[in-house]
């Protein structure tokens, strides 16, 4: 089976590349708020955020005791040279969040999963599942009592098989 490892600072560019793969696939039906090229992929103006995001992700990946973790699978056959970026097959990213405690979670620790993505040429090999299982263990080790994520229709069966269930959610958002 695939070898899941914790992402390092050297993986930051690949994390952003796969995040864009996820964004493009989630909004492939044209419902994205950004413009798309004729091929349906993000245009150069849509990805201007990548450079700034890479430096932030590098800093988060450097803090191994922090509330942010990414787990990845390298593409088969890709060399793993120290100091060089490897091409990733899949990734999952999660954060720990604190809320004031409640019944069932008096410590108030919750996990959030986002940026689950598999390179299009590497799909249907169990990579996302393997990464998710390692991330869920990471959450458990840190005391999380629940884990939230947003699921695409295509990925929902995977999450359901891991025990996730749809919830009635009155969430609202304000973009600042």
C-alpha positions as CSV (number, residue, x, y, z in Angstrom):
1,X,0.0,0.0,0.0
2,X,1.0,3.6,-0.3
3,X,3.3,5.3,2.2
4,X,1.7,8.3,3.9
5,X,4.1,10.8,5.3
6,X,3.7,14.2,7.0
7,X,4.3,17.0,4.5
8,X,7.4,19.2,4.9
9,X,8.2,22.7,4.0
10,X,9.6,21.4,0.7
11,X,6.1,20.2,-0.2
12,X,4.5,23.6,0.0
13,X,4.3,24.3,-3.8
14,X,2.8,20.8,-4.4
15,X,0.2,21.4,-1.6
16,X,-0.9,24.5,-3.4
17,X,-0.9,22.7,-6.8
18,X,-3.1,20.0,-5.4
19,X,-5.3,22.5,-3.7
20,X,-5.9,24.1,-7.1
21,X,-6.7,20.7,-8.5
22,X,-9.3,20.3,-5.7
23,X,-10.8,23.8,-6.4
24,X,-10.9,23.2,-10.1
25,X,-12.7,19.8,-9.7
26,X,-15.2,21.1,-7.1
27,X,-16.2,23.9,-9.4
28,X,-15.9,22.1,-12.8
29,X,-19.6,22.6,-13.4
30,X,-19.0,26.4,-13.7
31,X,-20.3,27.3,-10.3
32,X,-17.0,28.8,-9.2
33,X,-16.8,32.5,-8.5
34,X,-13.5,32.8,-10.4
35,X,-13.3,32.8,-14.2
36,X,-12.1,29.7,-16.0
37,X,-10.3,29.2,-19.3
38,X,-12.0,27.4,-22.2
39,X,-10.5,24.1,-20.8
40,X,-12.2,24.7,-17.5
41,X,-8.9,25.2,-15.5
42,X,-8.1,28.3,-13.5
43,X,-6.6,31.1,-15.6
44,X,-3.3,32.7,-14.6
45,X,-5.2,35.6,-13.0
46,X,-7.1,33.1,-10.8
47,X,-3.9,31.7,-9.3
48,X,-2.1,34.9,-8.3
49,X,-2.8,33.9,-4.7
50,X,-0.4,30.8,-5.0
51,X,2.8,32.7,-4.3
52,X,1.6,34.3,-1.1
53,X,-0.1,31.0,0.0
54,X,3.1,29.0,-0.5
55,X,5.0,31.1,2.1
56,X,2.2,30.8,4.6
57,X,1.9,27.0,4.1
58,X,5.7,26.7,4.5
59,X,5.5,28.4,7.9
60,X,2.6,26.2,9.0
61,X,4.4,23.0,7.9
62,X,7.5,24.0,9.9
63,X,5.5,24.1,13.1
64,X,5.2,20.4,13.9
65,X,3.6,21.1,17.3
66,X,1.0,23.5,15.9
67,X,-2.6,23.1,15.0
68,X,-2.0,22.5,11.2
69,X,-1.0,19.2,9.6
70,X,-0.8,17.9,6.0
71,X,-0.3,14.3,5.1
72,X,0.7,13.2,1.6
73,X,1.6,10.3,-0.7
74,X,4.4,10.8,-3.2
75,X,3.7,9.9,-6.8
76,X,5.2,6.5,-7.5
77,X,8.6,6.6,-9.2
78,X,9.3,10.2,-8.2
79,X,12.8,10.6,-6.7
80,X,13.0,11.9,-3.2
81,X,16.1,14.1,-3.2
82,X,16.7,16.1,0.0
83,X,15.8,19.7,-0.5
84,X,13.9,19.1,-3.8
85,X,10.2,19.1,-4.1
86,X,8.6,15.7,-4.9
87,X,5.6,15.4,-7.1
88,X,2.6,14.4,-4.8
89,X,-0.1,11.9,-5.7
90,X,-2.5,13.0,-2.9
91,X,-2.8,15.1,0.2
92,X,-5.1,15.9,3.1
93,X,-4.9,18.9,5.2
94,X,-6.4,19.6,8.6
95,X,-6.5,22.0,11.5
96,X,-7.4,21.7,15.1
97,X,-9.9,24.3,16.4
98,X,-10.9,25.3,19.9
99,X,-14.4,26.1,20.9
100,X,-15.6,26.5,24.5
101,X,-16.4,23.0,25.7
102,X,-19.8,21.3,25.7
103,X,-21.4,18.0,26.5
104,X,-19.4,15.3,24.7
105,X,-16.5,17.6,24.2
106,X,-15.6,19.4,27.4
107,X,-12.1,20.3,26.2
108,X,-13.6,21.9,23.0
109,X,-11.1,20.4,20.6
110,X,-12.5,19.9,17.1
111,X,-10.8,18.9,13.8
112,X,-11.4,20.4,10.4
113,X,-10.5,18.7,7.2
114,X,-9.9,20.6,3.9
115,X,-7.9,20.3,0.7
116,X,-8.3,16.6,0.2
117,X,-7.0,16.1,-3.3
118,X,-5.6,13.5,-5.6
119,X,-3.6,14.2,-8.7
120,X,-6.0,13.3,-11.6
121,X,-3.5,10.7,-13.0
122,X,-3.2,9.0,-9.6
123,X,-6.9,8.5,-8.6
124,X,-8.7,5.3,-7.6
125,X,-5.6,3.9,-5.8
126,X,-6.6,4.4,-2.2
127,X,-4.3,7.4,-1.6
128,X,-6.9,9.8,-0.3
129,X,-8.3,7.1,2.1
130,X,-4.8,6.3,3.4
131,X,-4.0,10.0,4.0
132,X,-7.4,10.5,5.7
133,X,-6.8,7.6,8.1
134,X,-3.5,9.1,9.2
135,X,-5.0,12.6,9.6
136,X,-7.9,11.1,11.7
137,X,-5.3,9.4,13.9
138,X,-3.5,12.8,14.2
139,X,-6.8,14.4,15.4
140,X,-7.4,11.6,17.9
141,X,-3.9,11.9,19.3
142,X,-4.5,15.6,19.9
143,X,-7.9,15.1,21.7
144,X,-10.3,16.1,19.0
145,X,-13.8,14.8,19.7
146,X,-15.3,15.6,16.3
147,X,-14.1,16.3,12.8
148,X,-15.9,18.5,10.2
149,X,-15.4,18.6,6.4
150,X,-17.2,19.7,3.3
151,X,-17.7,16.8,0.9
152,X,-18.2,16.9,-2.9
153,X,-20.7,14.4,-4.2
154,X,-17.9,12.3,-5.7
155,X,-16.0,12.1,-2.4
156,X,-19.0,11.5,-0.1
157,X,-18.9,7.7,-0.3
158,X,-15.2,7.8,0.9
159,X,-16.1,9.9,3.9
160,X,-19.2,7.9,4.7
161,X,-17.1,4.7,4.8
162,X,-14.8,6.4,7.3
163,X,-17.8,7.2,9.6
164,X,-18.7,10.8,8.5
165,X,-22.4,11.7,8.3
166,X,-24.2,14.6,6.8
167,X,-25.4,17.1,9.4
168,X,-28.0,19.8,9.5
169,X,-25.8,22.9,9.5
170,X,-27.0,26.5,9.9
171,X,-23.5,27.8,9.1
172,X,-23.2,31.3,7.6
173,X,-20.1,33.1,6.4
174,X,-18.9,36.7,6.1
175,X,-16.0,37.3,3.8
176,X,-13.8,40.1,5.2
